[in-house]
């Protein structure tokens, strides 16, 4: 049977503040991108979700972001490459330790928000990102946005890449995401999201807002966990994929 991964950004609350519907999403997805305390998350949330995800057979991945609780890691920030290296390493180490604490293994990395876009598009930062992974654990897979330059950088260093698309985001004709804040950036209708995802996965292509098809490998589908529509979209996407003959399994 054909298989594809369904992933979600999780653990993005902080202390008494809850963001997202983590417990609901763990029942639906096959991989969890765990916030590591910089853009969101804390030690308690990380521990609880690492344990629960592992027990449920959901793959655990680090989701490192900028140290920016106020801006949720979605604002541009300026750091040296040495500082970026430390930012990535600190959070990857924390996620790996939490998984190991409960007898499981963190198997992949997916950068978050603005730092993810920086690493994906800026070759010098992409080199830092890949270098950190090489030094810490080159067996880790990197979940990377399709059609971004960082993919070739990672591959050149022997790092396995899984290709990711988004169920709740719109695409431009060049195969890149519509920037947040622009018309068509977000998709809130679960039926629309499910229909286009089945089409994209079945035909291994991005479908842009204009209808253009951009060929790409697709290994994983993301539903962001911080929106009210997250669980309905993820559930509908999973149901539609399974009806179309796809099984939902971790890529890592």
Residue, then its C-alpha position, 0 to 999 in steps of 0.5 A: x500500500x502507498x504510504x505518506x506521513x502526516x505531521x503537526x507542530x505541537x507543544x506550542x503552549x507555555x506554562x499555563x497557556x495552551x495553544x493548539x489541540x495536541x491530544x486530539x492531533x496525536x490521535x490523527x497524525x503520524x509525526x509530531x514536531x515538538x516545540x523546544x522552548x524557544x518560540x513556544x513550549x516548555x520542559x513540562x509540555x515537552x516531557x508529557x508529549x514526548x511520552x504520549x507520542x512515543x507510546x502511541x507510535x507517533x514519531x518524535x521530531x525537534x521543532x527548533x525556532x528563534x528565541x522569540x516567545x513574544x512573536x511565536x518565532x515568526x519574526x525575522x531576527x538577526x544572529x551570527x552564524x555561530x549563534x544560530x548554530x548554538x540555537x539549533x543545537x540547544x533545542x535539538x539536544x533538549x528534544x532528543x533528551x526528552x524523548x530518551x527520558x521516556x525510552x524513545x528516540x527523536x528521529x528527525x528535525x523540522x525547523x520552525x517559522x522564520x528560522x526555517x525560512x532563513x535556513x531554507x533560503x539562505x545558503x550560509x544558514x543552510x550550511x550551519x543547519x546541516x553542519x549542526x545535524x552532522x555534528x550531533x547525529x547525522x542519522x537524523x532525517x530533516x523534514x524540509x519544505x519542497x522546492x527550497x535550496x537547503x535540500x541540496x545542501x543537506x543531501x550534499x552532506x549525506x543527510x536524509x531529507x523528507x519532502x514536506x508540503x502543507x495542507x493549510x497553506x497556499x502556494x505560489x506558481x514557483x512552488x513556494x508558500x504564499x507569505x503569511x498575511x497575503x491573500x491565499x496564504x492560509x486554507x481554513x476549509x477542511x474539504x478544500x484542504x483534503x481535496x487538494x492534498x489528495x490531488x497533490x500527493x497522488x500526482x506528486x506535485x504542488x498545486x498553486x493558487x492559479x492552478x499551476x502544477x509544480x512536480x515534486x516528491x512528497x513524503x509528509x504533509x503538515x497541518x499547523x497545530x496553532x489554528x482552530x481549524x487544525x483538528x478538523x483539517x487533519x482529520x479530513x485530510x487523513x480520511x480523504x487520503x485513506x479513502x484514496x488508498x494511502x496509508x498514514x505512516x511516519x516517514x522517519 
